[in-house]
Amino acid sequence: MAYFQKIYHSELNHRARVVYMYLKDHADKDGACWPGIKTIAKELKLSRSTVKRALNDLCQEGLVAKEQRWRENGSLSSNLYRLL
């Protein structure tokens, strides 16, 4: 699992590490995935606010880019996360 070496040796907290691994597990070959925060929280047995903080940590560290997605009717959809 060489792709986790940067995470293993980082100063990231455990919540950011587990969310990164979740995203990596769900990403396509280009590093993109779009799970909802509610889904991530449920599957990892974390609170939604903990997942949001973890995603913010990952974005600040430059490990994940977050892009908002919109439905055809103009309502907000789940975010697109791209592993960098």
Secondary structure, 3 states (H helix, E strand, C coil): CHHHHHHHCCCCCHHHHHHHHHHHHHCCCCCEECCCHHHHHHHHCCCHHHHHHHHHHHHHCCCEEEECCECCCCCECCCEEEEC
